[in-house]
């Protein structure tokens, strides 16, 4: 990006949390420290190349470094910024960065900043900190399974996921391959993309794995149907320091840090934007990512389930090839067969009867179940619609007034009899 020969500058740095102390080192009126955002606008453009009435100033590029670590496409833009600032100000500008990012800054912008022994010291310290963080978050993972535990998980997975028999067989094979490759140090994460209509069981894949492996942990689930417009990446992994909301962190980062689950579900990937796609294919490639607060989020041993309401005729129009090629497994879920729907209705009705008996009272189980199962569900492809209709039919049969009249008194352990319609 340089148009003429420029001497590399020594990058100044400050300790984390001690920016104000660092800024006070410069005599007022001679050197003044400003964040890079002071010179830019919200559309990622350099608006100014100088500061009014300030001859010699220092620009804090910490946010630039953090953003460039997440998005490679921003690096060339940031290099252009530095080049323009240097050309306009020559010897009257210096740059600083939070010490945590000193090594990365010298690497990412190596044309502009000298790398010295201090950079290497920071790198060594960062690696030690990352190792300590990982030790604190040790948790069970599929890669730690013995054969008996693995078979038990797969058995329950097969029982709880209705239909999709070929997928279930392929999934077992692919997970076994992942465990082997992980133990060979060849793979860190396992990712799969499930396409198909809404309500055919895509998200349920992640839910079942979560229930069987991490029943007591908060789930890690992101739905891009809730994201819109620019700034989605910041909503996902946190905004850079100095921006509104930066102290809150991003949804994905927060959920990962507050759960020992190693199952991530990313719903409606087809509604994500280009920045999100770029983030994900780099994340899948590296098995980790750095959020905009500088935390390295290691995903070693994670299973990541992506879903999209697409089919084999349009998924290539929506999912970029660089991202698509990084999925370990891709599948299009078809609507369930009628036999699978009837089995789902039967099992779900049993659960409703069990819940009613436990919490409300006695009912004629056989009559209730027969009347529900005998309904025609052929025209329904969406399991959510079937589930809703079964619940409505169940309430109609037992009578909604039973919610008010008689119930199991949990404190006294008494159970009252309820007459059904």
N, C-alpha and C positions, 0 to 999 in steps of 0.2 A: 504493500500500500504506500510505501514511501516514494516521494517524487524526487528527493535529493538526499544526499548523504547527511545523516543526522547522528550526532553522538548519543550513545545510549546513556540514559539517566540512571542514577542510583535511586531505587524505589524506597521512599521513607515508609515507616510502619509504626503502628501503635498497638498496645496490648488490648485484648478484648475487654470492653466495658470501660476503657480509659481514654476515650476519644477527647473528651473535654480537657483532660489533663495534658494530652498531647498538643491540642490546639493552643493552649496557653503558653507553650514554649516559645512561640513566635512573637516578637515584639509587635504590638498593635500598630497598624499602619504600614508595616513592611511586608510581612507574610501573613496571609489569612487563609484559613482552610475552609473549603466549600465541598459539599457532596457533588458528584457528577450530575445529579438530578437538577441542580441549580441552573445548569446550562442546557438542559434538554426539555422536550415537551412529552406529553403522554403518548404520542405516536412514534416513539422511539426515533427521534430526530434531534440532531445537535442544533439548538436554536441560537446559541451565542458562542463566540470563541474568546470572549473576554468578560471582565467584570468592571462595571462603571467605577471610576475613581480608585481602582486598585491596580497598582503597577505590577506587583509580584504576588502571585497567589499559588495555593496548593490545592489540588483536586483529589478528593478521596474517590478511588475507583473500585472500592470493595464490592459495590452492587454490580458493577460491570463484570468483575471476575466471577462472581457467583452465577450470574446469568449465563455467561459464556461457557461455564462448566456444564450447564444443563442443556444449552442449545448451541450447537456448533455453528448454526447459520448466523448467529449474532456476532461471531468473532470478527468477521470481515468488516461489519458495520462499526464495531468498536475501534478497530484498528484505524479506520477512517477518521473517527473522532479524535483519537490521539494525534494522528498525523496533522489534522487541521489545527488543533490547539497548539502543537509545537511550531508549525509554520507561522502562525499569527503572533506567537508570544516569545519565540526563540528562547532566550535565557531567563525569561521572567516567569516561568511556570515550573512547578515540581508536582510530583504525584505521591500519594500515600495510599496505604491499604492496611486493613486489620491484619495483624501478624499471622493469624491462623491461615490467611490466604496468600502469604508472601511467596511461598514456593510456587503455587499455582499461577500467580500473577506474572512471575518471571518466566514461567514456561509458556503460558498462553500468549503473552505479549513480549516474546523474546527479542523481537526486532527493536524494542524501545527501552527495555530495562535490563540492567546488569544482573547477573546471577552471581551471588557470592556465598561464602561459607554460612552466613546466617540463614540463607534459603534452605540449605541442606539440614541445618539444625531443626528448623521448623518442620520439615518433612518427617524427620525421625520422631519428633514429639507427636505429630498428627497420627502417625501409624500406631504409636503406643496408646493414644487416646481411643482410636478406633477399636483396638483389640480389647481394651477395658470395657467399652460400651457393649461389645458383642458378648463378653463373658457375663455381663449383667442380664442379658436378654436370652440366655440359653433356654430353649424350649424343645419339646418333642417335635419331630418332623418325620415325614414319610421316609426320608432317607435313613432314619435310625431304626426302622422296623426290622424285627426278625421275621422269618417266614410265617410263623403262626399269627402274629399280629397283623401282618400285611393281608393274609388270607381272610382274617376276620373282618377287616375294613372293607375289602372287596366284596365279601359275601353280603354284608349289610348294604353296601352300595347297590349291588345287583337287585336286592329285594326291594329297596325303597324307591329306585328309579323305575317307573313304569315304562314298558316298551323299550325301544332302541337297543335291541339285543346285540346287533353287530357292533354298535358303538361301545357297549359295555365290555365286550370281548377285546376290542382294539384298545380301549382305555387301559385295561389291565396289562396288556402287553407293553404299551407305551410307558406306563408308570414303572414297570419292572426294568425296562431299558433305561429309563431316567435314573433309577437307583443305582444301576450298574455303572453308568457313565459318570454319575456324581462321585461314586467311590473311586473311580479312575481319575478324578479331578478334571473331567472334561466338560461338565455342565453344572451350573449353579441353580437354575430355576427350570421349572416345567410349565409351559404355557399352552393353552388350547383355546381356539376360537370356535364357538358354537353358533351357527346361524340357523335361521328358521323363523316361522311365524311366532307371534306372541302366545304364551301359554302352552307350549309343547314340551317344557321340561328343561330348558337351557339353564336358567338360573338355579333350578333345583339341584343340578349337578354340584354346584358350589355349596349349597345349603346342606346337602347330605354329607359331604366331606367334612364340613364344619361340625355338624352334629356328632359324627362318629369320632373325629380326632380331637376337637376342641369344644366339647359341650358346655364348658363353664367360662369360656372366653368370649369377649365381645367380637362379633363378626367384623371383618374388614370388607366393606362393600361400597362401591361407588357407582352411581347411576348418572350417566351423562345426559339423560333426559332432563336433569335438573340444572345443567350447565348451559349457558348461552353467552354469545358475544365474546369480545376480546377479553383477555385476562383470565381465561379458564385455567391456564397452566398455573397461574399464581393461586387460584382457588384450590387447585389440586395439591401443590407442594409448598405453598406459602409465598407471600410477596417479599421482594427484597427489603432489606432494612431501610428505614426512612420513609417507606410508603404506608398509606393507611392500611391497617389490618396486619402489618408485618409481625406484630407481637402475638397474633393468634395462631399462626402456622397454617398449613394447608390441610384439607380434609384427609387426603391419603396418608400424608406423613403422620398426622395426629392419630389416626386409627391404627397405623402400624406400631407406633411407639406405645400405645396404650392397650395393646393386646398381644398375647403370646401365640395367637393363632398364626399359622403359616399358610392359610388359604385366603387368597384375595379374589373377590368377584368384581369384575368391571362390566357393568350392564350398559347396553345400548351404545357400544363403541362407535357405531355408525353415525352418532350425533356429535362426536368429538370434532375438534378443529385440527388444522394442520400442525400447530404447535404441540398439541397433545400427541398426535401420531408420532412426531419426531421424538418427543420425550419417551414414548413407550418403546420404540424400536431401539433406542439407545439403552434403555433400562433392561430390555430383554437380552441385548447383546452383552452387557456388562454384568448383569445379575445384581445390580445395585444402582443407586442414583444419589446425587448430592442435592439437597433441597436448598432453597435460596437463603437459608439461615446458616448454611455451611455444614449441616449435619450429613454425614454419609450414612445412607439407609441401606444396609446390606440385606439382600433377599435370598441368601443362601438357603436352599432347601424348601423354598416356597413353591406352591402350586398356584398359578394365576389363571383364572377362568374368565375369558372375555366372551360376551354375548353380543349378538347383533341381529336385528330383525331384517335380515337379508337372505337371499337365496343364491344358487349357483349361477344365475344369469346376471346378477347385478353387484355381487360383492366386490368384484375387481374394480368397479367404478367408484366404490366408496372407500375401500381400504387400500392405502398405497402399497405398492409391491414391496418396498423395503421393509415395511412392517409385516405384511402378510408372510413373507419368506422367513420371518423369525419365529413364527408359531410352530411349536413342536407337533401340534395335531390340529386339524381343522375338520369340522363335521357339519353337515346340514341336517338338523332334526326334522323329521317328517311327522305329520299328525299321527296320533296313536290309532291302532286298530280298534275295532269295536270291542273285541275281547279284552284289550287292555283297559279301555274305558270302563267296562263293566267291573273289572277287577278293582279298579281305583274306587268306583262308587261303593262297592261292597266293603272294602277296607275302611274307607272314610266313614261310612255309616256305622261300622262297628265302633270306631273311635267316638263318634257322637253319642252313641248309646252308652258306651262306657263312661263318658264324661257326665251324661245326664244322670245315670244311676249313682255315680259317686257324689254328685253335688246337689241333685234335685230330689230324686226318688225312683220308685220302681215303675217300669213300663213293660208293655208286651213287646219284647225284643223281636220275636219272630215276625209278628204282624207288621211292625214298623219297618223292619228291614226289607221284607218282601215287597211292600208297596213302593218303597224307594227304588229298589233294584229293578223292578218291573217297568219303570219309566223308560222312555225311548231317548237315548243320548246320542244317537247316530249323527245328528246334525251339528253336534258340538265338537270343535277341534281344540278349543281352549280349555285347559284343565281348570283354570280359575273360574270360568263360567260354569263348568260342571259342578265344581265345589260350591259355588254360591247357590246354584239351583238345588243341590242336595240339602244344604242347610235350610233354605227356605221351605222345602218340602217337609223336612224333619220338624221344623217349628209348626208348620200347618197341621201335622199329624198329632203332635203331642199337645198342641194348644199353647199359645203364647201366654195365656193367663196363668199357667203353672209357674211362671217366673215370680208371680206375686203371692200366690196362695200358700204353697207348701214347699219345703225344701229341707235339705239335710242341715241340721244344726251342728256345725263343726265344733262348737265349744262343748256341747253336751254329748256329741256323738250319736244323736238321735236321727232316725231316718223316717220320713213320712211317706205314705203311699200316695201316688198320683194316678188319677184316672185319665186315660187318653181318649181322644175322640174315636 
